[in-house]
Amino acid sequence: MKYIKTIVILLVMTMAGSVACMAQNKVTKVDFNHVKEVIENPNSVYYYPKLLQSFESNDTTMSIEAYRNLYYGYTFQEDYDPFRESVYSNKVEQLYYKQPHSRAECDSIDKYAALVLKDNIFDLNQMQYYIFVLKEKKKHTRVAIRQFRLNRIVAAIMSSGKGTKDEPWVVIAPEHEYNIVNLLGYVATDHQDLGGGIEYIAVQPREGKSTQGFYFDVKRMMEVAAMKFPDM
């Protein structure tokens, strides 16, 4: 099967370490006009229904570019809501933070996290809860698949910039800012709206690191929110 070659690698990677490596990769600015063009073209390899089908069929041959178009192309889908939250999200979080977990509780997290991700494939918090409970249940193949998905989405986001003022990371949901900060191993201490669709998250200092915070580009997210929710 397509995912077999990735299982060993994914199971030994720590997320913080892998994210740190992603941050060093080549940056390609996000051109939303180009994204819209390719995801709406039935003849394109990045036609959105094709990308979604590959994603949902656990295709681990999907490239970072495919994930970039899947992630940023989601903003052009009818059901895209940058502030979307499933009715099951709180239920999963409550169960997750109640430790240790019984078998029944693990089954419940498995069930409800899957329902949340069916409603919002880019809920990175729920992805991590789901991976956690699959590890608890020793479902190693499913862990590898879900970890691959998460790694690729994070890599797609981090390929959009460097988290600096001149090259901010482009995100399509507010919580993704905190997800990236946390996955890098930092703790957020403050959030600032700098105007012009740029936001800044200050972080606690880390030993041996000079990083004080990271910059995020939320222009597309806010543009869509303004169109869909003009009264906000």
C-alpha positions in Angstrom: 0.0 0.0 0.0 1.1 3.6 -0.6 1.6 4.5 3.0 3.8 1.6 4.1 7.1 3.2 3.2 6.3 6.2 5.5 5.3 4.3 8.6 8.7 3.7 10.2 9.8 7.3 9.6 6.6 8.8 10.9 6.5 6.8 14.1 10.0 7.9 15.2 9.6 11.6 14.3 8.7 14.0 17.1 6.4 16.7 15.9 8.4 19.6 17.3 11.6 18.3 15.6 9.9 17.8 12.3 8.3 21.2 12.4 11.7 22.8 13.1 13.0 21.1 10.0 10.1 22.3 8.0 10.8 25.9 9.0 14.1 25.7 7.2 12.6 24.6 3.9 12.3 26.7 0.8 9.6 29.5 1.0 7.1 29.9 -1.8 4.7 32.8 -1.5 1.0 32.0 -1.7 -0.7 33.3 -4.8 -4.4 32.9 -4.1 -5.3 33.8 -7.7 -3.2 30.9 -9.0 -4.6 28.6 -6.3 -8.1 29.4 -7.4 -7.3 28.9 -11.0 -5.8 25.4 -10.6 -8.2 24.0 -8.1 -11.2 25.0 -10.3 -9.7 23.6 -13.5 -11.0 20.0 -14.1 -7.9 19.3 -16.2 -5.5 20.3 -13.5 -3.7 17.8 -11.2 -4.7 20.2 -8.4 -8.4 20.2 -9.2 -10.0 20.4 -5.8 -12.2 17.3 -5.9 -9.2 15.2 -7.0 -7.1 16.6 -4.1 -9.8 15.9 -1.6 -10.3 12.4 -2.9 -6.6 11.7 -2.6 -6.5 13.2 0.9 -9.4 11.1 2.1 -8.1 7.9 0.5 -4.9 8.2 2.6 -2.7 8.8 -0.4 0.8 9.4 1.0 2.2 10.2 -2.4 0.6 13.7 -2.3 3.3 16.4 -2.6 3.7 19.5 -0.5 2.4 21.5 -3.5 -0.7 19.3 -3.6 -1.2 20.0 0.2 -0.7 23.7 -0.4 -3.5 23.8 -2.9 -5.6 21.6 -0.7 -5.1 23.8 2.3 -5.3 27.3 0.7 -7.8 26.1 -1.9 -10.2 25.3 1.0 -10.8 29.0 1.3 -12.6 28.9 -2.1 -15.0 26.1 -1.0 -18.6 26.9 -0.1 -18.4 25.4 3.3 -15.2 27.2 4.3 -15.6 29.1 7.6 -12.4 30.4 9.3 -14.1 30.3 12.7 -15.7 26.8 12.2 -16.1 24.7 15.4 -17.7 21.4 15.6 -20.4 20.7 18.2 -18.2 17.7 19.2 -14.9 19.7 19.8 -15.5 20.4 23.5 -16.5 16.8 24.1 -13.2 15.5 22.7 -11.1 18.1 24.7 -12.9 17.3 28.0 -12.2 13.6 27.5 -8.6 14.2 26.3 -7.6 16.2 29.4 -9.2 13.6 31.7 -6.3 11.2 32.3 -5.7 8.3 32.6 -8.2 7.1 30.0 -10.4 4.1 30.2 -10.9 2.0 27.0 -14.4 3.4 26.7 -13.1 7.0 26.9 -10.5 6.2 24.3 -13.3 4.8 22.1 -15.3 8.0 22.6 -12.3 10.3 21.7 -11.8 8.1 18.6 -15.4 8.4 17.6 -15.9 12.2 18.3 -12.5 13.3 16.9 -13.3 11.5 13.7 -16.7 13.3 13.5 -15.0 16.7 14.1 -12.5 16.0 11.3 -15.2 14.9 9.0 -16.7 18.3 9.4 -13.4 20.2 9.3 -10.4 18.4 7.8 -8.1 21.2 8.9 -8.8 21.1 12.7 -5.2 20.6 13.8 -6.1 20.3 17.4 -8.4 17.4 16.8 -5.8 15.8 14.5 -3.5 15.7 17.5 -6.1 14.3 19.8 -7.0 11.7 17.3 -3.3 10.7 16.9 -2.9 10.5 20.6 -5.9 8.1 21.1 -4.8 5.9 18.2 -1.5 5.5 19.9 -3.2 4.7 23.1 -5.2 2.0 21.2 -1.9 0.8 19.5 -3.4 1.4 16.1 0.0 2.0 14.6 -0.9 2.1 10.9 -3.7 4.5 11.5 -1.3 6.7 13.6 1.2 6.8 10.7 -1.5 7.8 8.2 -2.9 10.6 10.5 0.6 11.8 11.4 1.5 12.0 7.7 -1.5 14.1 7.1 -0.7 16.5 10.0 3.0 16.7 9.0 2.0 17.6 5.4 -0.5 20.2 6.4 2.0 21.9 8.7 4.7 21.7 6.0 2.3 23.4 3.6 1.7 26.2 6.0 5.4 26.6 6.8 6.4 26.6 3.1 4.4 29.9 2.8 6.9 31.9 4.9 9.4 32.0 7.7 7.3 33.4 10.5 9.1 36.8 10.2 7.7 40.2 9.6 8.8 40.2 6.0 7.8 36.6 5.4 4.9 35.7 7.7 3.2 32.3 7.6 -0.1 32.3 5.8 -2.9 30.6 7.8 -6.6 30.0 7.1 -7.9 29.6 10.7 -7.0 31.6 13.8 -6.1 28.5 15.9 -3.5 27.5 13.3 -1.3 30.4 14.5 -1.2 28.8 18.0 -0.8 25.3 16.5 2.4 26.3 14.7 3.8 28.1 17.7 3.1 25.1 20.0 4.4 22.6 17.5 7.6 24.5 17.3 7.9 24.0 21.1 7.0 27.5 22.2 4.4 28.9 24.5 2.4 31.9 23.4 2.3 34.8 25.8 0.6 37.6 23.7 -1.4 38.1 20.5 -1.3 41.4 18.5 -3.2 42.5 15.5 -0.7 44.7 13.6 -3.2 45.7 10.9 -3.2 45.0 7.2 -4.0 41.4 7.8 -0.8 40.7 9.8 -0.8 39.2 13.3 2.0 38.6 15.8 2.3 36.0 18.6 4.9 36.7 21.3 6.4 33.6 22.9 8.1 32.7 26.1 11.9 32.7 25.7 13.7 29.4 25.3 17.2 28.6 26.4 19.6 29.0 23.5 17.0 30.6 21.3 16.6 34.3 20.4 13.1 34.0 19.1 10.6 36.5 20.7 7.6 35.8 18.5 6.2 34.9 15.1 4.3 36.7 12.4 1.2 35.4 10.5 -0.6 36.5 7.4 -4.4 36.3 7.9 -5.5 38.5 5.0 -7.3 35.8 3.0 -9.0 34.5 6.1 -10.3 37.9 7.0 -11.4 38.7 3.5 -13.6 35.6 3.3 -14.9 36.3 6.8 -15.9 39.8 5.8 -17.8 38.5 2.8 -19.6 35.7 4.6 -20.2 37.4 7.9 -20.5 41.1 7.1 -22.2 41.8 10.5 -19.3 40.5 12.6 
